[in-house]
Amino acid sequence: MKKILLIISLIAGSFGLKGASLPEMADSAYNELAYSEALRLYEATLDSLGGSADLYYNIANTYYRLQQPGKAILWYERAIMADPTHDDARANLEFVNTTITDKPIDNRSLIKRKYDSLVDSASTDTWAWAATLLFAIAVTGAVVYLISGDVTVRKICFFGGLGALGLSIVLLVIAATGASRSTNHEYAIVTSPAANLSTSPRASTDASTQAFLLHEGTKVELVDSLIKGNSSADCWYEVNVGGNARAWINGEDIERI
């Protein structure tokens, strides 16, 4: 611990930020174009303070400046997973995706794209609070319906309460979808410059066992795995690319979102 504090102190001194916090030191390094130093400081911030959408976004920007688009896409995806409403991360992700060799393929239906867009338009907490508020309105309507002697008021409370209850259920479903996405680690990004995929969970030895080639930044869905040892090189993952191509990739070539 003393060594770590000493290193941080020396870094702070080198940037004239002796009293600065880790995030401030990292931002200063980034602004001074010292991207390798900024990355180390952002990673130190992650280790000491934990993750956040903004921190993931800063790490992604730094990787992009270091000309590592695969890592940049990985961290932009993590920022969006942490906060679906992070517009800057989403915009930067869309831009970086236009610069990579294997362009993303979206095979979702129009309805699925619209629904996903709705889920991403607000945070999970926002959807949950809105659902709670509507449920409270429905309960209030039910109470007024039971105690009121006015027929018009009872009708308003009855139909209004039913509508509020139905909408509350819909919003709970949306909130649950958002929550499940935030913990879904079944997707990964290719972080190697290029990865040869195989038809079986082992390195391809000839053309008959080689499936296809993927390049840095490609997003894949993990559908199966075979763990042969403790290192990432001993792990093989069957991946789905673009919804219609499946093959095996070595664990050293990808990182989970």
C-alpha positions as MATLAB code, in Angstrom:
seq = 'MKKILLIISLIAGSFGLKGASLPEMADSAYNELAYSEALRLYEATLDSLGGSADLYYNIANTYYRLQQPGKAILWYERAIMADPTHDDARANLEFVNTTITDKPIDNRSLIKRKYDSLVDSASTDTWAWAATLLFAIAVTGAVVYLISGDVTVRKICFFGGLGALGLSIVLLVIAATGASRSTNHEYAIVTSPAANLSTSPRASTDASTQAFLLHEGTKVELVDSLIKGNSSADCWYEVNVGGNARAWINGEDIERI';
ca = [
       0.000    0.000    0.000;
       2.846    2.411    0.827;
       4.441    1.720   -2.553;
       1.160    2.443   -4.313;
       0.716    5.714   -2.445;
       4.301    6.676   -3.247;
       3.783    6.008   -6.951;
       0.572    8.037   -6.971;
       2.331   10.854   -5.147;
       5.164   10.880   -7.694;
       2.704   10.926  -10.571;
       0.799   13.780   -8.992;
       4.029   15.688   -8.500;
       5.047   15.202  -12.116;
       1.850   16.905  -13.227;
       1.911   19.592  -10.553;
      -1.206   18.145   -8.909;
      -0.003   17.200   -5.454;
      -3.390   17.813   -3.886;
      -5.444   16.464   -6.756;
      -7.630   13.388   -6.654;
      -7.026   10.418   -8.925;
      -9.813   11.399  -11.361;
      -8.450   14.952  -11.543;
      -4.947   13.657  -12.158;
      -6.229   11.359  -14.895;
      -8.216   14.148  -16.563;
      -5.187   16.419  -16.434;
      -2.977   13.766  -18.026;
      -5.571   13.225  -20.758;
      -5.844   16.950  -21.468;
      -2.054   17.158  -21.710;
      -2.142   14.328  -24.304;
      -0.311   11.939  -21.964;
      -2.732    9.147  -22.819;
      -0.741    6.198  -21.456;
      -0.419    8.004  -18.129;
      -4.095    8.925  -18.183;
      -5.048    5.304  -18.763;
      -2.989    4.146  -15.776;
      -4.625    6.785  -13.603;
      -8.138    5.965  -14.806;
      -7.483    2.290  -14.079;
      -6.195    3.228  -10.623;
      -9.407    5.219  -10.105;
     -11.414    2.161  -11.132;
      -9.537   -0.012   -8.638;
      -9.877    2.438   -5.753;
     -13.275    4.052   -6.294;
     -15.153    1.497   -8.382;
     -16.761    1.823  -11.784;
     -19.214    4.329  -13.224;
     -20.516    5.149  -16.676;
     -18.470    8.351  -16.828;
     -15.275    6.559  -15.805;
     -15.842    3.825  -18.393;
     -16.448    6.566  -20.961;
     -13.158    8.269  -20.074;
     -11.289    4.970  -20.317;
     -12.865    4.343  -23.726;
     -11.825    7.782  -24.975;
      -8.278    7.142  -23.791;
      -8.068    3.791  -25.567;
      -9.312    5.442  -28.746;
      -6.572    8.064  -28.452;
      -4.086    5.218  -27.991;
      -5.350    3.796  -31.307;
      -6.891    0.701  -29.733;
     -10.441    0.737  -31.176;
     -11.303   -2.716  -29.831;
     -10.670   -1.653  -26.246;
     -12.425    1.663  -26.887;
     -15.558   -0.118  -28.133;
     -15.412   -2.485  -25.144;
     -15.441    0.380  -22.651;
     -18.054    2.422  -24.532;
     -20.280   -0.664  -24.380;
     -19.631   -0.939  -20.654;
     -20.495    2.746  -20.176;
     -23.803    2.266  -22.009;
     -24.524   -0.888  -20.015;
     -24.012    1.095  -16.801;
     -26.091    4.031  -18.071;
     -28.198    3.492  -21.224;
     -28.895    7.252  -21.366;
     -25.195    8.154  -21.723;
     -25.546    9.908  -25.087;
     -21.858   10.788  -25.422;
     -20.808    7.162  -25.038;
     -23.453    6.045  -27.523;
     -22.419    8.692  -30.079;
     -18.726    7.835  -29.744;
     -19.477    4.119  -30.017;
     -21.388    4.683  -33.242;
     -18.471    6.689  -34.626;
     -15.770    4.169  -33.696;
     -17.889    1.363  -35.159;
     -17.661    3.128  -38.528;
     -13.852    2.946  -38.409;
     -13.395   -0.794  -37.807;
     -13.018   -3.488  -40.459;
     -16.038   -5.633  -39.526;
     -19.037   -3.309  -39.440;
     -21.770   -4.205  -36.886;
     -24.729   -6.174  -38.230;
     -28.136   -5.484  -36.666;
     -30.537   -8.342  -37.376;
     -33.186   -7.178  -34.926;
     -36.709   -6.695  -36.163;
     -38.161   -3.177  -36.372;
     -40.345   -3.853  -33.318;
     -37.349   -5.118  -31.324;
     -35.289   -2.055  -32.272;
     -38.123    0.271  -31.234;
     -38.577   -1.553  -27.930;
     -34.841   -1.493  -27.191;
     -34.783    2.212  -27.991;
     -37.638    2.763  -25.526;
     -35.835    0.798  -22.800;
     -32.664    2.836  -23.382;
     -34.480    6.177  -23.267;
     -34.387    6.212  -19.454;
     -32.486    4.515  -16.659;
     -33.791    1.411  -14.907;
     -34.340    3.442  -11.736;
     -36.422    5.998  -13.635;
     -38.679    3.285  -15.090;
     -39.016    1.649  -11.668;
     -39.924    4.913   -9.930;
     -42.472    5.744  -12.634;
     -44.027    2.292  -12.234;
     -44.179    2.779   -8.455;
     -45.842    6.180   -8.851;
     -48.470    4.775  -11.217;
     -49.136    1.884   -8.842;
     -49.649    4.375   -6.013;
     -52.116    6.285   -8.214;
     -53.967    3.031   -8.932;
     -54.190    2.227   -5.212;
     -55.419    5.746   -4.459;
     -58.037    5.390   -7.169;
     -59.198    2.093   -5.669;
     -59.526    3.650   -2.217;
     -61.484    6.642   -3.502;
     -63.696    4.307   -5.539;
     -64.595    2.358   -2.396;
     -65.359    5.350   -0.183;
     -66.877    7.831   -2.641;
     -70.630    8.154   -3.036;
     -70.408   10.126   -6.274;
     -71.044    7.917   -9.333;
     -68.935   10.103  -11.661;
     -65.979   10.095   -9.268;
     -66.264    6.329   -8.853;
     -66.199    5.822  -12.633;
     -63.170    8.073  -13.032;
     -61.330    6.312  -10.216;
     -62.261    2.845  -11.513;
     -61.143    3.314  -15.119;
     -58.295    5.653  -14.228;
     -57.028    3.205  -11.618;
     -57.171    0.303  -14.089;
     -55.261    2.342  -16.654;
     -52.621    3.352  -14.114;
     -52.246   -0.259  -12.945;
     -51.861   -1.536  -16.509;
     -49.287    1.114  -17.381;
     -47.458    0.384  -14.126;
     -47.115   -3.263  -15.132;
     -45.779   -2.252  -18.557;
     -43.182    0.033  -16.987;
     -42.145   -2.715  -14.570;
     -41.515   -5.001  -17.543;
     -39.393   -2.276  -19.170;
     -37.490   -1.747  -15.908;
     -36.868   -5.484  -15.618;
     -35.567   -5.568  -19.193;
     -33.159   -2.734  -18.437;
     -31.997   -4.393  -15.225;
     -31.330   -7.694  -16.978;
     -29.286   -5.897  -19.628;
     -27.098   -4.216  -17.031;
     -26.031   -7.630  -15.714;
     -25.891   -9.426  -19.068;
     -22.305  -10.394  -19.849;
     -23.095  -12.706  -22.746;
     -21.477  -10.383  -25.248;
     -17.799   -9.725  -25.879;
     -15.557   -7.589  -28.064;
     -12.652   -8.841  -30.163;
      -9.624   -7.005  -28.766;
      -6.896   -8.695  -30.821;
      -5.955   -7.034  -34.130;
      -7.279  -10.142  -35.877;
      -8.660  -13.480  -34.665;
      -8.918  -16.725  -36.609;
     -12.074  -18.591  -35.603;
     -12.242  -22.374  -35.749;
     -14.946  -24.912  -36.421;
     -14.040  -26.634  -33.116;
     -12.681  -25.433  -29.742;
      -9.018  -25.621  -30.742;
      -6.623  -23.695  -32.935;
      -7.253  -24.327  -36.614;
      -4.495  -26.324  -38.325;
      -5.684  -26.136  -41.919;
      -8.337  -24.602  -44.140;
     -10.862  -27.299  -43.259;
     -10.893  -26.310  -39.573;
     -10.714  -22.547  -40.085;
     -14.125  -20.863  -39.955;
     -13.523  -17.171  -40.673;
     -11.509  -14.150  -39.597;
     -12.694  -11.390  -37.266;
     -10.969   -8.076  -36.667;
     -10.526   -5.796  -33.683;
     -13.717   -4.210  -32.377;
     -16.196   -6.831  -33.585;
     -19.013   -7.565  -31.126;
     -19.867  -11.242  -30.636;
     -22.474  -13.130  -28.624;
     -21.162  -15.888  -26.361;
     -23.288  -19.019  -26.739;
     -21.048  -21.761  -25.305;
     -17.656  -22.236  -23.682;
     -15.006  -24.852  -23.041;
     -12.580  -24.198  -20.189;
      -9.382  -26.249  -20.393;
      -7.255  -24.423  -17.808;
      -6.872  -21.294  -15.690;
      -5.552  -18.866  -18.307;
      -7.572  -17.123  -20.999;
      -5.556  -19.002  -23.632;
      -7.034  -22.236  -22.242;
     -10.598  -20.987  -22.751;
     -12.563  -21.344  -25.958;
     -15.903  -19.693  -26.663;
     -18.468  -20.515  -29.291;
     -19.694  -17.173  -30.572;
     -22.522  -15.918  -32.732;
     -21.619  -13.095  -35.119;
     -24.353  -11.037  -36.723;
     -27.001  -13.571  -35.797;
     -26.119  -16.106  -38.484;
     -22.459  -17.161  -38.199;
     -21.138  -19.365  -35.376;
     -17.609  -20.548  -34.647;
     -15.082  -20.949  -31.829;
     -12.699  -18.214  -30.685;
      -9.836  -18.294  -28.196;
     -10.319  -16.462  -24.905;
      -7.198  -14.362  -25.465;
      -8.830  -12.679  -28.446;
     -11.917  -11.309  -26.678;
     -13.072   -9.526  -23.532;
     -16.563   -9.726  -22.061;
     -18.520   -6.482  -21.966;
];
